[in-house]
């Protein structure tokens, strides 16, 4: 395998571009996606069915499969059902802790201000399929919406000759209201604009391939989205106390998602770096998705990097802004305090990223491509809207009157100022 230890100091401009300007790869397909979206918008179910046959090689009978999900849950074996319920319970508990409370208080005499929160009415959740089954993504997308109180949660998931029963069961257990067997760009368009069968929504969330991501970019503006997510990412920050074998397994775990996944280990210890490379070479041949793992590990945005100090490792990580950040170091808490940009953080050698992917309770729908610099992952707040509330007494308005009218006049908005002066005159 072509993977070596590279000193951070030796990274050239092209290397740094590959690491820090990761691309979801949607630019090259935007025109094709636009055509798909436009046709679904105009032709509804007819276009959805045609694209499903063309791209998925599946002729779908009923697009709506809500009842199939319920049956899958009832028929599922106990082991899988219990795993789904346990994961969903942990995710639900964590997201319930995020629910904000309405508040209102008096800031000074007669000036009462507050904020209240209400759920979005209708949301759509994309649950990926295709190369792998993702019951976990069903839980991560649906449960926070249900906890937030969304009235109607619609789910789309790619069709297949035989839909994965665990994914269908997870969709039902998580609390979806309607489920449709449609994937790709056509699924996003159907959720955005509605068809004869698919209900339109106000916001679309969930991960998908580059066609899904490009479609979310295309419909954004007509419907809200969470964010544009690319292939999976992980950065492992390790010191001399880290077990190279465990670091390697963390990189390989994320690499198996996608050949375009970005997986990086950065350490300030040369022996640890060499150990990670050796462990990767030993472990990869045993993995079922070996070809995908190898391609991801050999990608330009992946590697084992050697820092001259932990400070250099931290600076690299902050600039990278990874989707997943694993810190395996003696003083992990102090390292965490110096890193602000990461989607989800996993501390210590016994906290694998897979815990958050499935069952610890945090959400695994996270920003990629440096998005963690400006936003966080999916949460209850994703499905809420806030409204500010205010009440002024006549005394409070009088106190503010001069400030308001002076600023309104300065902006040339005379009617704004007059709306205040009339009230003050009445008093």
N, C-alpha and C positions, 0 to 999 in steps of 0.2 A: 504494500500500500504506500502511495506517495504522500506521506505525512511526516514532517520533521519538526523539531523545535526551532522556532524563529524568534530571535530577540526583537522586542517591540522597537528598540532603537534602530533596527535595520529595516523597518517597514518603509518602503518608498511611497511616493504619491499614489500610484495605482493600487498598491496594497491597501493603503488607508482608505481610498475611495471604496474599494470592495467591502471593507469592514464597516465603514460608517455611513455609506450611502446605499444601503441595501434596497433592492427594488422588488416589488411584488410581481413584476413582469406583466403588468396589465396594459402598458402603452401599446404594444404591438397588436393587441387584439381589440382595441377600443372600437374600431370601425365595424368589425364583425358583431361585437356585442351590441352596438347601437342598433344595428339592423334587427337583431333578435328582439331587443326591447321594443322597438317601434312596431314590429309585427304583432307581438303579443298584446301591446296596447291597443292596436287597431282591430285584431282578429280574435282575440280572446282564446277560448279553449281550442279552436282549430289550430292556431299557431303553436300552442303548447303541445298538443299531441304530435304535430309534425316534427317539431324540434326534438321531442322525446324519442321518436322513432329514429331520427337522424343521428342524434348524439349518444343516446343510451342503448340504441338497438332493442328497444322494448316497446311493444304495443300495449298501452295501458287501457284497462277497461274503465272502471270507475276511478276518476282522479281523486275523489275523497275516500280516505281509508281510515277514518276515525274509528269505525266499528272494528276494523281489523286490528287496530292497536289494543283495544279492550280485550279482544279474543286472545291476542298474543300474550297479554299479561295473565289472563286466567289460565292459559295452557302452559305457561312457562314452568320449568322445573324449579323446585324450591331453592336450590343453591343460587341460581341467577336472580330469582325474584327477591330473595333476602339481600343479596348484594346491592341490587338496585334500590331497595327500600332503605338500606343502611346509608348508602351514599347520598340519596335524596334527603334523608333526615339530617345529615350533617350539613349539607349545602343549605337546607332550609333554615336550620338553626343559626348558621353564620349570617345569612342574609336578613333574617328577622332582627338580628342585633343592629343592622344598619338602618332600620326604619326611623326616619326623623319624626320628631313631634312638632305639631303646630305650636307656635308661640306668639305671644303679644305682651308688650310691657310698655310702661310709661318711662320715657327717657328723661323728660323734665315735665314740669307742670303743664298738663293739657296736651302734650305731644305723645300720642300713643301709636306705636309702630309694631308690626309683627310680620310673620311669614307663615304661610300654610302650604301643605303639600297634598297633591291629588294625583292619582295614577293616570297615565295615558289610557284612552279608551280601548284601542285596538293595536296590537303589535303582531309582527310576524317573526318567527324564529326559524333560521335555516339550520337543519341538522344534516351534516355531511354524510355521504355514503361513498360509493365508488370503490376505491382500493381497499378500504377497511370499514368496519362498522363502528359507529361512534355513539353508543348509548350514553356515554358520559357527557357528550355535547348536548344531548337532549336535556339532561338534568340541569346542566349549567345555564342553558338558555331559557328554559321554561320556568324553573323554580323561582328565580328572582322576580320574574314578571308576575307570577301568581302571588308571591309574598307582597309585592308592591300593590296588589289589588287590581291589576289590569282586568278589564271586564271580558275581553275576548282575546285569547292567545291562539293564533293560527300557526301551524307548523308545516314546513315543506321539507321533504327528504327525497333524495333521488330514487327513481324506480329501479326495479330489478326483476328478473324472472321469478326470483324467490326473495322477498324482502327479509332482512335479518330480524328474527323474532325478538331478540334481546333489545334491539333499538326500538322496535315498535312498542314493546312492553314498557321501556323506559319513558317513551313519549307519553304513554297513558298514565304511568305512575306519577310523572312530574306534574300532570294537571292540564294538558293541552285541551282546548275546546274544539278545535277542528284540525284535521291532519290531511295533507294532500301529497300524493305520490308524483312529485315533480321536482327536478333538480336543475342545477346550472343557472345560466343567465335567465332562462325562461321562467324559472321559479321566482326569481327576484322581481322580474317584470310583472308576473301575475299577482304577487303580493302588493306591489306598488300601485297597480292600476285596477286590479280586480278583473275577473273573467266571469263567464256564466256560472262557473263552479267555485272559483277561488274568491274568498272575501278579500277586499282591499284593506290595508292597514295604514296606520299613521307612522309607524317606525319599524324598521327591519334590523334584526341583530343576528349575530352568529357567524362562525367561521366557514370558509369554503375555499375552493380552488381559485385560480386567477380569473376564471370566467365569472364566478360568483362575485369576486371582489370588483372586477371591472363593471359588472352590472350594478352593483351598489353605488359605484362612483357615477354611473350614468343616470340613475334615478334620483340621486341625492338632489334635493331642491324640491322635487315633487313629493318626496317622502323623507322622513328623517332616517338616519342610519346610526349605528354605534361608531364604527370606525372602519378604515380600510386595512384589513389584516393580510399579511403575506405568510409565507412558509414559517414553520416553527423555528424558534431561536432559544439558545441557552448559552449563558456565560457562567463558567465555574471559576471562582476565585479561590485559589488554594495556596496554603503555605507549606512549610516543611513537615507539618504534622499530618497532612492529608494522606489518605491511602490512595495511591495512584490507580489501583484496581477499581475502587469505587468511583473515582472521578471519570475514568474511562467508561464505566458502565453508564454514567449519567449522560455523557456525550453521545454514546451509541443509542441510548433510549430516545433522545430527541431526533437523532439522525434517521431513525427508522420511519419517521413520519413522512418524509418527502426528500427526494434527491436534491431539492433546492434548500433544505433546511440549513440554518447557520448554527454551528456548534463550536464553541471556543472554550479552551481552558487557558487561564492566565495565572502564572505563579512567579514568585520571586526566588524560587529554589530550583537550581539546575538539575539536581538529582531527581526531584519530584517531576519535573517536566519530562525528563528522559523516561522515567518510570511510567508516566501516563501514555507516552507513545508506544512503549513496549506492551503495556496492558491492552491498548486498542488493537494492536496487531495480533495479540493472542485471542482476544474475545470475539472479534468480528466474524471469523469463519464459522463460529457456532450459531450465529444469529439467523433466524428464518428469513429475514428481509436483508440478507447480506448485501445484495447488489445495490439496493437503495441506500443502505448505511454507508457503503464505500463511496458512492457518488457524492453524498452529502459531506462526508469527512474530507473529501478531496476538493471541495468547492472553494472558491476564492474567499468566501466570507467565513471559512472555518479554519481551525488550526490550534496548535498548542504553542502558546506564546510565553516567552521568558522576559520578565520585567527586572529592571535593575534594583527595584525596591518595591515594597508593597504600595507605597504612594503612587508609583508609576502604574502599577496594576489597577489601582483604584481610579486613577485618571482615565485610563483606557476604558474601563468598565462604564464609568459615568458618561463618557462620550459615546460609547456603543449603545447605551440605553436598551438593554436586552428585554425581551419578552419575559424570560425566566432567568433569575439570578440565583445561583447556588453559591453559598459562602462556606467553604470547608477550611476553617482556620482556627487557631487557638483563641484568638480574640475576635470572633466573628461579629460581636455586637459593636465594637468600635469601628470595624470596617463598614458595617451597615450604616452607621451614623454619618459616614462620609460619602455615601452613594444615595442620591435622590432619585435617579432616573432608572426605574426598573418596573416591569409590570407586576411580577410577583416574586417574592424573595423566600428562599429556603435555607434555613440556618442549621449548620451542623451536619455531621456525617450520617446521622440516622433520619434525615429529612429529605428523601428523594423527591425530585420534581413530580414523579408519578403519583405521590400522595396528593398533591394539589390537582393533578390531572383527573383524579377519580373520586377521592373520598374524604380528604381532610376537612373539607367544607368551603374552602376558598374557591373562587371562580377561575376556570382555566381559559375563558375567552378574554384574551389579553392583547394589548397593542403591540405590533411588530414594526420593523423598519424604522426604529427610533421614535415611534409614537409615544413611548413612555416618558419622553421629555415633556410632553404637554397634556397627557391624559392617562387615566387609569383603566383598569379592566371593567368588564361587565359587572354591574352591581344593582342593588335596588334603585339607586338614584337614576340609573339609566332609564327606568320606566316611570319616573315621577316628573311632574312639572310643579314649579313653585309659584306662588302668588304672594306679592307683598300687600299688606293691609295697613291702613293708617286712618287715624281720627285726630283732628285738631280741635281744641276748644277755641273760643273766640279770643281768649288771652294768648294762647299759643300762636294763633294766626297773626295777631297783632305783633307779637315778638318777632315773627319771621317776615312780616310784611315788607319792611324796608329792604331786606336782603333779596326777597323774591322780585320785587318791582325793579330794583336797581339792575339786577342781572337780566330780567326780561327786556327792559328798555335797552340795555347794552347790546342785546341780540337783535334788536329791531322787532321784537314780538310784542307790540303794544297791547294787543288784545289779552295776552297772558297777564300783563301787569294790571290791566283794567279789571280782569276777573277777580283779582285780589282787592284792588282799591274799592270796588263796589261793596264787597263784604265788610271791609273796614269801615266804610261810610255808614252802612246799615247799623253797625255797632255804635 
